Amino acid sequence: MAQLPNSAISVLNPRVEPGAFGHTGYVEENDHDPRFGWSSVPSTLSFRNVPADVAACRRFVSRVLRGCPDETVNRAVLLTSELVSNAIIHGTSSGELAVDRTEGRLRLAVTDRSQKVPTMMSHGPQDAHGRGLAIVDALADQWGVDLLDSGKIVWATLEDPQLHTV
């Protein structure tokens, strides 16, 4: 697989190799693979352990959920921001965001290499940090943590009867 520049975010998509046809590895708004069209937008995105990648993850979720109800997209984007931010702040390495959309249900999952289980923290109005999981708990219909041998997956689900698969 072609090596991405340090400033790039890689997308895991077995059909589109970064560098193929000038593809950067990240699907931009007007970017598409001529072989597959928009149906090739992947549902998994790798991100680096840098705060700037949180915005790229939010854009990715917005694109994957294009055409879904606005309220669901907005909740998913905010959940993504919190889950990815937590992985970057508390993790020690890069991570992966997965978006799984099924009939009536959306699952966002962030995998990182840390086995430290996130916990809700108490916070005051002046605290700069500590609200992430409280926001996840308020927005998600369900959320949880799955421990792996090499890290963990923190996931959240949204239920929406108007959510359809593509």
PLY file of the C-alpha trace (Angstrom):
ply
format ascii 1.0
element vertex 166
property float x
property float y
property float z
element edge 165
property int vertex1
property int vertex2
end_header
0.00 0.00 0.00
1.30 3.48 -0.83
2.64 5.52 2.09
0.53 8.60 2.93
2.19 11.89 3.79
2.13 12.72 7.52
-0.52 15.37 6.91
-2.96 12.88 5.34
-5.60 10.83 7.05
-5.95 7.34 5.71
-9.25 5.71 4.92
-9.53 1.96 5.18
-11.16 0.87 1.97
-9.92 -2.29 0.33
-11.18 -1.13 -3.08
-9.40 2.24 -3.19
-5.70 2.27 -2.35
-4.34 5.67 -1.29
-2.30 7.00 -4.18
-4.34 5.16 -6.82
-5.62 7.59 -9.45
-4.18 10.44 -7.37
-6.44 9.46 -4.48
-5.23 10.93 -1.18
-6.82 8.26 1.00
-9.43 10.65 2.35
-12.65 11.28 0.43
-13.18 15.03 0.10
-16.57 16.51 -0.74
-15.97 16.64 -4.49
-13.61 13.68 -4.59
-14.68 10.28 -5.84
-13.12 7.18 -7.28
-14.07 7.01 -10.97
-14.33 3.22 -10.74
-16.99 3.14 -8.03
-18.66 6.56 -7.65
-20.09 7.64 -4.31
-21.01 4.09 -3.36
-17.32 3.61 -2.56
-17.38 6.06 0.37
-15.94 3.86 3.10
-17.39 3.50 6.55
-14.05 3.29 8.36
-11.54 6.09 8.83
-8.12 5.95 10.46
-7.05 9.05 12.36
-3.82 10.24 13.93
-3.35 11.18 17.55
-3.61 14.92 16.77
-6.53 17.24 17.61
-6.89 18.47 14.01
-8.09 15.02 12.96
-11.28 15.41 15.05
-12.67 17.81 12.42
-11.82 15.37 9.62
-13.72 12.63 11.48
-16.75 14.91 11.84
-16.71 15.69 8.10
-16.37 11.98 7.35
-19.47 11.12 9.41
-21.43 13.95 7.78
-20.57 12.55 4.35
-21.34 8.96 5.24
-24.73 10.07 6.61
-25.57 12.40 3.73
-29.32 12.22 3.11
-30.17 11.07 6.64
-32.41 13.14 8.93
-30.63 16.33 10.08
-31.21 15.63 13.79
-29.56 12.22 13.48
-26.61 13.64 11.53
-26.12 16.43 14.07
-26.20 14.02 17.00
-23.82 11.64 15.20
-21.36 14.42 14.40
-21.32 15.60 18.03
-20.93 12.03 19.29
-18.07 11.53 16.84
-16.38 14.68 18.10
-16.55 13.49 21.71
-15.53 9.88 21.05
-12.59 10.78 18.81
-11.49 13.63 21.12
-11.44 11.24 24.06
-9.36 8.74 22.09
-6.89 11.45 21.10
-6.66 13.08 24.55
-6.45 9.86 26.55
-4.97 7.51 23.97
-1.36 6.99 23.07
-1.59 6.29 19.37
-3.69 6.66 16.26
-7.19 5.22 16.13
-10.02 4.18 13.88
-13.58 5.43 13.49
-16.22 3.04 12.16
-19.73 4.06 11.08
-22.24 1.24 10.78
-25.67 2.20 9.46
-28.42 -0.37 9.46
-32.17 -0.05 9.11
-33.28 2.27 11.92
-29.94 2.25 13.76
-26.53 3.93 13.61
-23.43 2.70 15.46
-20.30 4.82 15.84
-17.24 2.99 17.16
-13.80 4.39 17.96
-10.95 1.94 18.40
-7.67 2.91 20.02
-4.72 1.04 21.52
-5.24 2.14 25.12
-6.89 -0.31 27.50
-7.80 2.44 29.95
-11.58 2.29 30.33
-13.19 5.72 30.09
-15.22 6.88 33.08
-17.57 9.79 33.56
-15.95 12.58 35.52
-17.57 15.19 37.68
-16.93 18.68 36.37
-17.69 22.24 37.28
-18.85 25.03 34.99
-15.31 26.43 34.73
-13.61 23.09 33.94
-12.13 22.84 30.45
-12.39 19.03 30.33
-14.49 16.24 31.77
-17.78 16.59 29.89
-17.15 14.17 27.00
-18.80 11.03 28.33
-21.64 13.02 29.90
-22.37 14.40 26.42
-22.11 10.89 24.92
-24.46 9.58 27.63
-27.00 12.36 26.93
-26.95 12.00 23.12
-26.60 8.26 22.55
-29.41 5.77 22.94
-26.76 3.32 24.15
-22.99 3.44 24.57
-20.32 1.20 25.95
-16.77 -0.07 25.88
-15.45 -3.34 24.48
-11.97 -4.30 25.66
-9.61 -5.85 23.13
-6.23 -7.55 23.57
-4.65 -4.54 21.88
-6.86 -1.70 23.14
-10.56 -0.93 23.26
-13.60 0.12 21.27
-15.80 2.88 22.64
-19.12 2.84 20.81
-22.42 4.69 20.76
-25.69 3.95 19.00
-28.52 6.13 17.75
-31.95 4.76 16.99
-33.95 6.51 14.26
-36.86 4.83 12.47
-36.23 7.16 9.49
-32.64 5.96 9.13
-32.28 3.76 6.09
-29.36 1.92 4.58
-27.97 3.01 1.24
0 1
1 2
2 3
3 4
4 5
5 6
6 7
7 8
8 9
9 10
10 11
11 12
12 13
13 14
14 15
15 16
16 17
17 18
18 19
19 20
20 21
21 22
22 23
23 24
24 25
25 26
26 27
27 28
28 29
29 30
30 31
31 32
32 33
33 34
34 35
35 36
36 37
37 38
38 39
39 40
40 41
41 42
42 43
43 44
44 45
45 46
46 47
47 48
48 49
49 50
50 51
51 52
52 53
53 54
54 55
55 56
56 57
57 58
58 59
59 60
60 61
61 62
62 63
63 64
64 65
65 66
66 67
67 68
68 69
69 70
70 71
71 72
72 73
73 74
74 75
75 76
76 77
77 78
78 79
79 80
80 81
81 82
82 83
83 84
84 85
85 86
86 87
87 88
88 89
89 90
90 91
91 92
92 93
93 94
94 95
95 96
96 97
97 98
98 99
99 100
100 101
101 102
102 103
103 104
104 105
105 106
106 107
107 108
108 109
109 110
110 111
111 112
112 113
113 114
114 115
115 116
116 117
117 118
118 119
119 120
120 121
121 122
122 123
123 124
124 125
125 126
126 127
127 128
128 129
129 130
130 131
131 132
132 133
133 134
134 135
135 136
136 137
137 138
138 139
139 140
140 141
141 142
142 143
143 144
144 145
145 146
146 147
147 148
148 149
149 150
150 151
151 152
152 153
153 154
154 155
155 156
156 157
157 158
158 159
159 160
160 161
161 162
162 163
163 164
164 165
